[in-house]
Amino acid sequence: MATNDNTRPTAATKTAPSSEGAKAPRILLPETQRVQKVVDLRSAYLEYGQIKDVLRAMRRLRLYGNSGSRVGASAASVLVTGPSGSGKTRLLRTAAEIVQPKEDTIGDVRQTIWPVLYVPIDPASTPGALAQKCLRLMNAMGDKKSRESASELIDRMVRQLIKNGVELAIFDELQHAGHYTDEKTTKVTSNFFKAILNKNACSVMLAGTIEAEPIFYNNGELVRRSIGEFTMDRFDWNNPAERAQFIVLLRMYAKNIPLENAGMIAEPRIAYRLNYLSGGLFPRTTDLLVEALEIALEDGVTVMSDELLKDMVNCHKRPRDKGWFNVFEVDDTKVPASTPITDLPDHQVNAYKGKRQLTPAAVMKAA
């Protein structure tokens, strides 16, 4: 007899007999199939609207960002910002790995072509240190480190970018390259990226937290050469429009979760808890759903349920934190009314606290 979502047995009652005397199925798939299902769910993240926009900009930069060099136009740039945990690094590293370096022969010389060069910026990096890192990533640092000035290193880096056929250089953690309150450091750092564009070495994508914005916006030439700026932000549950977007994304994810009753994650009472746990950051929400799927696959559970989500949250239990609780073990009135914001910088915390807060009951009703 066919059943609907409301009558399907859940993981919490998987050993209890149904009205027909049968038990909920437990199916332990082969290990390779389990891993593939998890990979498929993680890949669904790339279909998220903001992510697709950034990927589209990356393709434009790589293919056309330096196309104006033949007529004297400088290369183009893009800025991507977002709080820690918003998925910038995950996205950019993944996208860079898709376009792998390749060996090619130019004239009689065999060399490596790097269509996309991903450069994670170390804390307190100077322009000279950044140039060294780029050269090192292209296996071109050599033994000249101690004999070159910063300007000489930058010039050699630019030549190497051109020689290696780099079409797009991605600089991640831009906030590490200069302090946003130090105007001199900010200017020197922005001039480093401007030099790459001016000499048509390649297009540039800059990514970082909000503290990185002055490096970009305080340099008019970087802004003028930009083909767009993108913000990967958190979803504020107290904002009706953002709450609706968050639920729509959960519905999209539900289609990629290979469990019965997966659509329950988009129900307001579940979506609210996932938003709370993830701090409104969708990459973190992805991680939570992946963890729930991993538990289900390992236990042979075939149905999404409150019990499964409860097990997922219990994996993060903090024994020494007396205030810790599992949001799937309490009713709506016990779930805090606002998204956790303890991981934000002070100036962002103050801005976030200024937003209108709703009580849990009001939020549930509004959803």
Buried (B, 14 or more C-beta within 10 A) or exposed (E): EEEEEEEBBBBBBBEEEBEEEEEBEEEEBEEEEBEEBBEEBBEBBEEBEBBEBBBEBBBBBBEEBBEBBEEEEBBBBBBBBBBBBBBBBBBBEBBBEEBEBEEEEEEEEEBBBBBBBBBBBEEEBBBBBBBBBBBEBBEBBEEEEEEBEBEEBBBBBBEBBBBBBBBBBBBBBBBBBBBBEEEEBBBBBBBBBBBBBBBBBBBBBBBBBBBBBBBBBBBEBBBEBBEBBBEBBBBBBBBEEBBEBBBEBBEBBBEBBBBBBBBBBBEBBBBBBBBBBBBBBBBBBBBBBBBBBBBBBEBBBBBBBBBBBBBBBEEEEEEEEEEEBBBBEEEBEEBEBBBEBEEBEEEBEEEBEEEEBBEBEEBBEEB
